[in-house]
Amino acid sequence: MTDIAFELQARQLRQKAVEASRSYGAGYTEAEDIAQDVMLRLWQMRHDLERYHSLEAVTVQAARRLTLNLHRRQSPLPLAGQDSCSSVCGDPSQQLEERENELWLQQRLDRLPSTQHAILYMRQVEHRSSAEISRLLDISEASVRTLLSRARRSLLEEIKKRNQSLR
C-alpha cells in the first residue's frame, strides 16, 4: 500500500479502532491511545497491508488485542521465582535503579497527551520529518513542531524536578 493510499484510509481506520477499543471496555482516553498505537502499527506495516482482505478487520482485531492486553496489565499476577537471576544478571542495586529510572520515564511518557506522545514517538524513534507527521496526523507542520516542543519541555521539567528532589 502506498503512503497516500494509507493516508486516505487512516481517519476511517482510526475511528474503527476507537470504536472497537471502547466496545471492549476501554475508557475514552485509553481508546484514543490504543487507536493511536494501532495506527502506528498499521503505518509500520503499510507495505504489507494489501495482502489482507479487510483492513477494517485487521484494525478492529489489533484494537481488540491491545485493549485486552491493557486490561491484563492493569491487574498483574506475581510470578514465583522472579528474582532468580540476581546472581547471574549483575549488581542488584544497579538493576533496581535502572528499572526504576525506566519505569519513571515510561510513566512520564504515558502522562503526555496522546498526540504529543505519538509525535514524540514518530520523531524520536521512527525519525520522521515534521512534514510526514503532519500528513499522517492531519495537522499543520507548525502544530507538529509546537506539540513536539511541548512534549520535550514537559519531560525536561519533570527530569529537572526529579533531579532536584534526589539531591
N, CA, C and O of each residue as an XYZ file, in Angstrom:
668
protein
N       0.853     -1.173      0.000
C       0.000      0.000      0.000
C       0.897      1.235      0.000
O       1.901      1.279      0.712
N       0.543      2.205     -0.777
C       1.331      3.435     -0.846
C       1.003      4.324      0.347
O      -0.024      4.160      1.005
N       1.891      5.258      0.604
C       1.683      6.195      1.707
C       0.400      6.993      1.512
O      -0.350      7.214      2.463
N       0.153      7.416      0.299
C      -1.038      8.232      0.006
C      -2.308      7.411      0.221
O      -3.278      7.907      0.794
N      -2.308      6.156     -0.237
C      -3.476      5.290     -0.046
C      -3.741      5.070      1.439
O      -4.891      5.054      1.878
N      -2.669      4.900      2.207
C      -2.831      4.728      3.652
C      -3.438      5.980      4.277
O      -4.363      5.898      5.085
N      -2.912      7.128      3.895
C      -3.402      8.387      4.459
C      -4.878      8.611      4.145
O      -5.603      9.192      4.953
N      -5.321      8.158      2.987
C      -6.728      8.317      2.610
C      -7.647      7.475      3.497
O      -8.781      7.871      3.765
N      -7.173      6.338      3.944
C      -7.989      5.454      4.771
C      -7.759      5.644      6.263
O      -8.499      5.085      7.072
N      -6.762      6.412      6.640
C      -6.340      6.500      8.034
C      -7.447      6.969      8.974
O      -7.629      6.376     10.037
N      -8.182      8.001      8.620
C      -9.226      8.519      9.519
C     -10.292      7.468      9.801
O     -10.694      7.259     10.945
N     -10.731      6.824      8.755
C     -11.775      5.811      8.897
C     -11.275      4.638      9.753
O     -12.000      4.144     10.617
N     -10.054      4.203      9.512
C      -9.491      3.098     10.283
C      -9.293      3.488     11.741
O      -9.527      2.682     12.642
N      -8.863      4.717     11.973
C      -8.660      5.191     13.344
C      -9.980      5.183     14.106
O     -10.028      4.778     15.268
N     -11.046      5.630     13.456
C     -12.361      5.644     14.099
C     -12.812      4.222     14.432
O     -13.383      3.984     15.496
N     -12.556      3.284     13.528
C     -12.899      1.879     13.786
C     -12.121      1.349     14.988
O     -12.665      0.600     15.799
N     -10.852      1.736     15.104
C     -10.033      1.290     16.227
C     -10.572      1.844     17.544
O     -10.627      1.127     18.543
N     -10.970      3.119     17.550
C     -11.539      3.725     18.760
C     -12.823      2.997     19.149
O     -13.013      2.644     20.313
N     -13.694      2.775     18.182
C     -14.967      2.100     18.453
C     -14.742      0.684     18.983
O     -15.404      0.265     19.933
N     -13.822     -0.045     18.381
C     -13.548     -1.412     18.822
C     -12.991     -1.425     20.236
O     -13.392     -2.244     21.063
N     -12.079     -0.527     20.505
C     -11.477     -0.456     21.830
C     -12.520     -0.113     22.887
O     -12.538     -0.702     23.968
N     -13.381      0.837     22.569
C     -14.454      1.218     23.503
C     -15.405      0.046     23.739
O     -15.872     -0.163     24.859
N     -15.689     -0.712     22.691
C     -16.624     -1.831     22.837
C     -16.048     -2.952     23.705
O     -16.802     -3.770     24.232
N     -14.732     -2.998     23.856
C     -14.102     -3.993     24.710
C     -13.757     -3.436     26.087
O     -12.978     -4.041     26.825
N     -14.329     -2.293     26.435
C     -14.241     -1.808     27.801
C     -13.204     -0.743     28.081
O     -12.999     -0.399     29.245
N     -12.551     -0.214     27.090
C     -11.567      0.845     27.323
C     -12.285      2.176     27.513
O     -13.323      2.421     26.898
N     -11.733      3.029     28.361
C     -12.256      4.371     28.529
C     -11.925      5.217     27.312
O     -11.219      4.774     26.406
N     -12.444      6.445     27.299
C     -12.244      7.309     26.130
C     -10.758      7.552     25.862
O     -10.291      7.364     24.739
N     -10.014      7.968     26.889
C      -8.594      8.273     26.670
C      -7.806      7.011     26.350
O      -6.896      7.037     25.521
N      -8.155      5.900     27.010
C      -7.476      4.642     26.701
C      -7.747      4.234     25.254
O      -6.843      3.786     24.548
N      -8.994      4.393     24.819
C      -9.359      4.040     23.443
C      -8.604      4.907     22.442
O      -8.166      4.419     21.400
N      -8.452      6.191     22.757
C      -7.687      7.082     21.880
C      -6.226      6.632     21.799
O      -5.636      6.610     20.719
N      -5.650      6.274     22.947
C      -4.263      5.806     22.968
C      -4.109      4.514     22.171
O      -3.156      4.347     21.410
N      -5.052      3.617     22.358
C      -4.999      2.343     21.644
C      -5.152      2.574     20.145
O      -4.442      1.964     19.345
N      -6.068      3.444     19.766
C      -6.251      3.750     18.344
C      -4.968      4.327     17.752
O      -4.585      3.987     16.633
N      -4.313      5.195     18.506
C      -3.055      5.776     18.028
C      -2.001      4.687     17.845
O      -1.256      4.688     16.865
N      -1.948      3.758     18.801
C      -0.992      2.664     18.713
C      -1.302      1.767     17.511
O      -0.392      1.339     16.801
N      -2.571      1.490     17.290
C      -2.977      0.687     16.134
C      -2.551      1.377     14.843
O      -2.024      0.736     13.934
N      -2.780      2.678     14.766
C      -2.412      3.411     13.553
C      -0.897      3.397     13.336
O      -0.432      3.286     12.202
N      -0.137      3.507     14.412
C       1.320      3.433     14.282
C       1.748      2.059     13.766
O       2.622      1.953     12.906
N       1.126      1.018     14.300
C       1.468     -0.331     13.856
C       1.065     -0.558     12.400
O       1.807     -1.162     11.625
N      -0.115     -0.065     12.042
C      -0.542     -0.191     10.646
C       0.399      0.575      9.722
O       0.728      0.112      8.630
N       0.826      1.749     10.171
C       1.750      2.544      9.356
C       3.065      1.791      9.159
O       3.634      1.797      8.068
N       3.538      1.150     10.216
C       4.796      0.423     10.120
C       4.699     -0.766      9.165
O       5.697     -1.163      8.564
N       3.512     -1.329      9.026
C       3.353     -2.478      8.135
C       2.557     -2.130      6.875
O       1.980     -3.014      6.241
N       2.524     -0.850      6.515
C       1.696     -0.378      5.404
C       2.032     -1.048      4.073
O       1.154     -1.194      3.222
N       3.272     -1.452      3.881
C       3.658     -2.068      2.614
C       3.152     -3.508      2.501
O       3.127     -4.071      1.407
N       2.752     -4.101      3.622
C       2.240     -5.473      3.619
C       0.725     -5.538      3.765
O       0.165     -6.633      3.795
N       0.054     -4.409      3.856
C      -1.382     -4.393      4.141
C      -2.240     -4.889      2.983
O      -3.381     -5.296      3.198
N      -1.722     -4.864      1.779
C      -2.519     -5.285      0.624
C      -2.842     -6.772      0.645
O      -3.765     -7.215     -0.038
N      -2.097     -7.541      1.415
C      -2.364     -8.981      1.472
C      -3.605     -9.306      2.299
O      -4.111    -10.427      2.243
N      -4.097     -8.338      3.064
C      -5.289     -8.553      3.881
C      -6.543     -8.214      3.082
O      -6.576     -7.244      2.325
N      -7.555     -9.023      3.267
C      -8.824     -8.816      2.561
C      -9.541     -7.577      3.086
O     -10.108     -6.809      2.308
N      -9.519     -7.381      4.402
C     -10.236     -6.261      5.014
C      -9.342     -5.539      6.017
O      -8.997     -6.090      7.062
N      -8.972     -4.310      5.692
C      -8.171     -3.517      6.623
C      -8.961     -3.192      7.886
O      -8.389     -3.095      8.972
N     -10.260     -3.025      7.747
C     -11.093     -2.747      8.917
C     -11.029     -3.910      9.899
O     -10.939     -3.694     11.108
N     -11.073     -5.127      9.397
C     -11.000     -6.300     10.264
C      -9.647     -6.369     10.972
O      -9.583     -6.690     12.159
N      -8.580     -6.074     10.256
C      -7.243     -6.061     10.856
C      -7.177     -4.990     11.943
O      -6.625     -5.221     13.019
N      -7.739     -3.825     11.656
C      -7.734     -2.716     12.608
C      -8.515     -3.072     13.862
O      -8.042     -2.855     14.977
N      -9.707     -3.618     13.680
C     -10.547     -3.993     14.824
C      -9.867     -5.082     15.648
O      -9.882     -5.032     16.877
N      -9.276     -6.055     14.982
C      -8.593     -7.142     15.691
C      -7.402     -6.605     16.490
O      -7.201     -6.999     17.639
N      -6.627     -5.725     15.901
C      -5.479     -5.143     16.607
C      -5.950     -4.329     17.810
O      -5.359     -4.418     18.886
N      -6.999     -3.543     17.638
C      -7.530     -2.742     18.745
C      -8.054     -3.646     19.856
O      -7.854     -3.365     21.038
N      -8.720     -4.720     19.478
C      -9.246     -5.664     20.473
C      -8.107     -6.275     21.283
O      -8.176     -6.339     22.510
N      -7.072     -6.720     20.601
C      -5.942     -7.352     21.297
C      -5.211     -6.363     22.197
O      -4.836     -6.704     23.319
N      -5.007     -5.148     21.717
C      -4.341     -4.143     22.545
C      -5.185     -3.782     23.766
O      -4.646     -3.554     24.849
N      -6.495     -3.732     23.594
C      -7.381     -3.439     24.722
C      -7.316     -4.561     25.748
O      -7.228     -4.302     26.948
N      -7.359     -5.794     25.285
C      -7.259     -6.924     26.207
C      -5.905     -6.934     26.910
O      -5.830     -7.226     28.104
N      -4.847     -6.620     26.188
C      -3.522     -6.529     26.812
C      -3.493     -5.445     27.875
O      -2.878     -5.618     28.927
N      -4.150     -4.333     27.606
C      -4.225     -3.245     28.579
C      -4.915     -3.724     29.849
O      -4.453     -3.439     30.953
N      -6.014     -4.447     29.698
C      -6.734     -4.963     30.861
C      -5.879     -5.968     31.634
O      -5.916     -6.000     32.864
N      -5.125     -6.772     30.927
C      -4.253     -7.746     31.598
C      -3.153     -7.048     32.393
O      -2.826     -7.462     33.505
N      -2.589     -5.994     31.823
C      -1.512     -5.265     32.501
C      -1.995     -4.556     33.750
O      -1.213     -4.334     34.674
N      -3.255     -4.200     33.797
C      -3.766     -3.456     34.937
C      -3.876     -4.320     36.183
O      -3.905     -3.782     37.290
N      -3.938     -5.618     36.046
C      -4.004     -6.492     37.214
C      -2.995     -7.630     37.071
O      -3.373     -8.778     36.838
N      -1.715     -7.305     37.212
C      -0.695     -8.334     37.031
C      -0.676     -9.330     38.191
O      -0.932     -8.968     39.340
N      -0.374    -10.563     37.878
C      -0.242    -11.600     38.886
C       1.239    -11.796     39.184
O       2.046    -11.873     38.258
N       1.612    -11.878     40.467
C       3.023    -12.085     40.794
C       3.467    -13.489     40.381
O       2.733    -14.461     40.563
N       4.656    -13.580     39.833
C       5.200    -14.860     39.420
C       6.209    -15.339     40.446
O       7.026    -14.554     40.928
N       6.161    -16.600     40.781
C       7.104    -17.166     41.740
C       8.474    -17.269     41.081
O       8.580    -17.629     39.908
N       9.515    -16.954     41.833
C      10.872    -17.091     41.339
C      11.315    -16.021     40.368
O      12.208    -16.265     39.556
N      10.721    -14.845     40.426
C      11.100    -13.778     39.500
C      12.523    -13.284     39.735
O      13.196    -12.895     38.780
N      12.987    -13.288     40.950
C      14.290    -12.719     41.274
C      15.407    -13.756     41.202
O      16.457    -13.558     41.812
N      15.215    -14.838     40.485
C      16.189    -15.917     40.460
C      17.459    -15.578     39.679
O      18.450    -16.297     39.811
N      17.471    -14.524     38.879
C      18.656    -14.224     38.071
C      19.558    -13.180     38.719
O      20.483    -12.694     38.067
N      19.325    -12.819     39.968
C      20.102    -11.741     40.582
C      21.592    -12.061     40.641
O      22.417    -11.156     40.510
N      21.956    -13.333     40.837
C      23.376    -13.662     40.886
C      23.993    -13.683     39.492
O      25.195    -13.456     39.354
N      23.212    -13.945     38.471
C      23.708    -14.033     37.103
C      23.690    -12.674     36.409
O      24.558    -12.395     35.583
N      22.714    -11.824     36.733
C      22.459    -10.597     35.990
C      23.275     -9.392     36.440
O      23.144     -8.333     35.825
N      24.083     -9.482     37.442
C      24.887     -8.344     37.851
C      24.444     -7.751     39.176
O      23.734     -8.391     39.952
N      24.872     -6.515     39.426
C      24.606     -5.824     40.680
C      23.106     -5.544     40.838
O      22.531     -4.809     40.035
N      22.477     -6.115     41.849
C      21.034     -5.922     42.031
C      20.640     -4.467     42.270
O      19.588     -4.031     41.802
N      21.462     -3.716     42.985
C      21.098     -2.319     43.242
C      21.138     -1.498     41.950
O      20.308     -0.612     41.749
N      22.088     -1.788     41.092
C      22.161     -1.090     39.810
C      20.977     -1.478     38.923
O      20.398     -0.626     38.247
N      20.622     -2.747     38.926
C      19.458     -3.202     38.162
C      18.192     -2.524     38.657
O      17.356     -2.091     37.863
N      18.058     -2.436     39.966
C      16.883     -1.807     40.555
C      16.805     -0.340     40.155
O      15.739      0.159     39.793
N      17.938      0.343     40.225
C      17.967      1.754     39.850
C      17.616      1.943     38.374
O      16.865      2.855     38.026
N      18.150      1.096     37.518
C      17.836      1.183     36.092
C      16.359      0.919     35.838
O      15.725      1.617     35.046
N      15.811     -0.092     36.511
C      14.385     -0.401     36.362
C      13.521      0.756     36.845
O      12.524      1.101     36.210
N      13.906      1.353     37.970
C      13.153      2.492     38.497
C      13.216      3.677     37.534
O      12.209      4.346     37.302
N      14.399      3.936     36.975
C      14.539      5.031     36.012
C      13.694      4.789     34.758
O      13.023      5.698     34.270
N      13.731      3.572     34.248
C      12.928      3.245     33.070
C      11.441      3.367     33.367
O      10.684      3.910     32.563
N      11.029      2.863     34.518
C       9.625      2.949     34.911
C       9.205      4.402     35.081
O       8.124      4.797     34.643
N      10.058      5.195     35.716
C       9.754      6.610     35.932
C       9.572      7.326     34.594
O       8.611      8.073     34.411
N      10.502      7.096     33.658
C      10.415      7.743     32.351
C       9.180      7.271     31.586
O       8.492      8.076     30.959
N       8.899      5.970     31.636
C       7.723      5.449     30.937
C       6.439      6.048     31.508
O       5.509      6.350     30.759
N       6.384      6.221     32.819
C       5.204      6.842     33.433
C       5.044      8.280     32.958
O       3.928      8.725     32.693
N       6.141      9.004     32.850
C       6.073     10.393     32.377
C       5.664     10.448     30.909
O       4.905     11.329     30.505
N       6.158      9.520     30.122
C       5.751      9.460     28.717
C       4.266      9.126     28.598
O       3.563      9.684     27.755
N       3.796      8.218     29.444
C       2.381      7.834     29.412
C       1.466      8.972     29.844
O       0.296      9.005     29.463
N       1.984      9.893     30.625
C       1.182     11.030     31.080
C       1.032     12.108     30.009
O       0.156     12.967     30.105
N       1.881     12.060     29.000
C       1.773     13.044     27.923
C       0.443     12.852     27.200
O      -0.049     11.728     27.096
N      -0.133     13.922     26.709
C      -1.328     13.767     25.871
C      -1.004     12.854     24.686
O       0.128     12.832     24.201
N      -2.001     12.108     24.228
C      -1.753     11.074     23.221
C      -1.119     11.626     21.944
O      -0.264     10.973     21.347
N      -1.525     12.807     21.529
C      -0.959     13.376     20.304
C       0.510     13.729     20.504
O       1.339     13.462     19.634
N       0.836     14.330     21.654
C       2.235     14.661     21.936
C       3.071     13.387     22.001
O       4.183     13.342     21.475
N       2.540     12.361     22.644
C       3.256     11.094     22.760
C       3.503     10.499     21.372
O       4.608     10.043     21.078
N       2.484     10.504     20.528
C       2.613      9.944     19.179
C       3.632     10.725     18.355
O       4.450     10.137     17.649
N       3.578     12.044     18.448
C       4.508     12.875     17.685
C       5.935     12.656     18.168
O       6.854     12.537     17.358
N       6.123     12.604     19.474
C       7.448     12.356     20.036
C       7.971     10.992     19.572
O       9.141     10.864     19.214
N       7.117      9.993     19.579
C       7.500      8.655     19.130
C       7.900      8.664     17.656
O       8.947      8.135     17.285
N       7.058      9.266     16.828
C       7.346      9.287     15.389
C       8.634     10.041     15.091
O       9.381      9.664     14.189
N       8.892     11.092     15.835
C      10.082     11.895     15.581
C      11.338     11.216     16.130
O      12.339     11.111     15.421
N      11.297     10.754     17.384
C      12.487     10.233     18.051
C      12.793      8.780     17.687
O      13.958      8.419     17.518
N      11.773      7.952     17.565
C      12.000      6.531     17.315
C      11.998      6.224     15.822
O      12.877      5.522     15.320
N      10.996      6.760     15.115
C      10.890      6.474     13.684
C      11.650      7.476     12.824
O      11.783      7.274     11.617
N      12.145      8.541     13.419
C      12.924      9.573     12.727
C      12.164     10.172     11.544
O      12.720     10.349     10.460
N      10.902     10.476     11.763
C      10.065     11.077     10.717
C      10.227     12.590     10.723
O      10.528     13.194     11.752
N      10.025     13.180      9.575
C      10.091     14.634      9.459
C       8.776     15.238      9.929
O       7.767     14.544     10.058
N       8.804     16.537     10.181
C       7.585     17.242     10.583
C       6.524     17.161      9.490
O       5.333     17.061      9.782
N       6.955     17.202      8.248
C       6.006     17.123      7.133
C       5.294     15.768      7.111
O       4.081     15.704      6.910
N       6.051     14.690      7.319
C       5.439     13.358      7.338
C       4.443     13.226      8.489
O       3.333     12.723      8.314
N       4.858     13.685      9.655
C       3.993     13.586     10.834
C       2.726     14.400     10.628
O       1.633     13.944     10.962
N       2.865     15.598     10.083
C       1.684     16.443      9.870
C       0.718     15.792      8.886
O      -0.498     15.882      9.057
N       1.249     15.142      7.867
C       0.407     14.457      6.892
C      -0.317     13.270      7.533
O      -1.506     13.059      7.295
N       0.409     12.500      8.345
C      -0.178     11.314      8.968
C      -1.260     11.667      9.983
O      -2.292     11.000     10.058
N      -1.020     12.715     10.760
C      -1.967     13.081     11.814
C      -2.961     14.137     11.368
O      -3.843     14.532     12.130
N      -2.815     14.592     10.136
C      -3.722     15.587      9.558
C      -3.751     16.880     10.379
O      -4.813     17.414     10.697
N      -2.546     17.365     10.712
C      -2.393     18.650     11.396
C      -1.283     19.423     10.694
O      -0.528     18.855      9.906
N      -1.186     20.708     10.980
C      -0.176     21.528     10.305
C       1.225     21.226     10.842
O       1.387     20.709     11.947
N       2.229     21.561     10.032
C       3.614     21.362     10.466
C       3.931     22.224     11.678
O       4.683     21.807     12.559
N       3.365     23.421     11.727
C       3.581     24.294     12.886
C       3.037     23.636     14.147
O       3.654     23.725     15.208
N       1.896     22.981     14.040
C       1.320     22.273     15.187
C       2.214     21.115     15.612
O       2.378     20.861     16.806
N       2.788     20.419     14.648
C       3.699     19.318     14.963
C       4.887     19.842     15.754
O       5.257     19.279     16.785
N       5.485     20.933     15.261
C       6.647     21.497     15.952
C       6.273     21.974     17.354
O       7.033     21.772     18.301
N       5.109     22.604     17.491
C       4.663     23.098     18.794
C       4.424     21.941     19.759
O       4.882     21.981     20.901
N       3.712     20.914     19.307
C       3.415     19.774     20.173
C       4.682     19.008     20.547
O       4.810     18.537     21.677
N       5.611     18.882     19.611
C       6.877     18.223     19.897
C       7.658     19.015     20.937
O       8.232     18.441     21.863
N       7.678     20.321     20.781
C       8.365     21.184     21.737
C       7.736     21.079     23.123
O       8.445     21.005     24.127
N       6.417     21.074     23.176
C       5.723     20.956     24.468
C       6.027     19.621     25.142
O       6.254     19.567     26.351
N       6.031     18.560     24.368
C       6.320     17.239     24.930
C       7.736     17.196     25.491
O       7.955     16.721     26.605
N       8.687     17.691     24.719
C      10.077     17.702     25.190
C      10.251     18.591     26.417
O      10.942     18.224     27.368
N       9.615     19.769     26.386
C       9.716     20.693     27.516
C       9.108     20.074     28.773
O       9.670     20.192     29.862
N       7.977     19.424     28.624
C       7.313     18.780     29.751
C       8.208     17.705     30.365
O       8.343     17.632     31.587
N       8.817     16.876     29.527
C       9.717     15.838     30.031
C      10.951     16.445     30.686
O      11.404     15.957     31.722
N      11.492     17.491     30.102
C      12.658     18.150     30.683
C      12.338     18.715     32.058
O      13.138     18.580     32.985
N      11.182     19.345     32.201
C      10.782     19.888     33.500
C      10.624     18.777     34.535
O      11.017     18.943     35.690
N      10.054     17.655     34.130
C       9.898     16.518     35.041
C      11.268     15.977     35.469
O      11.465     15.634     36.635
N      12.194     15.903     34.542
C      13.539     15.417     34.865
C      14.224     16.373     35.833
O      14.866     15.938     36.790
N      14.090     17.676     35.587
C      14.688     18.661     36.497
C      14.098     18.543     37.896
O      14.830     18.581     38.885
N      12.776     18.399     37.984
C      12.130     18.234     39.293
C      12.653     16.994     40.004
O      12.938     17.022     41.201
N      12.774     15.921     39.257
C      13.238     14.672     39.863
C      14.676     14.804     40.348
O      15.008     14.349     41.442
N      15.524     15.419     39.545
C      16.920     15.590     39.941
C      17.053     16.465     41.177
O      17.904     16.207     42.028
N      16.223     17.497     41.287
C      16.266     18.361     42.468
C      15.783     17.621     43.705
O      16.315     17.831     44.795
N      14.796     16.769     43.557
C      14.276     16.041     44.716
C      15.235     14.945     45.173
O      15.179     14.521     46.327
N      16.108     14.483     44.289
C      17.061     13.434     44.643
C      18.292     13.981     45.359
O      19.056     13.218     45.952
N      18.485     15.281     45.307
C      19.677     15.873     45.941
C      19.556     15.919     47.426
O      20.469     16.386     48.106
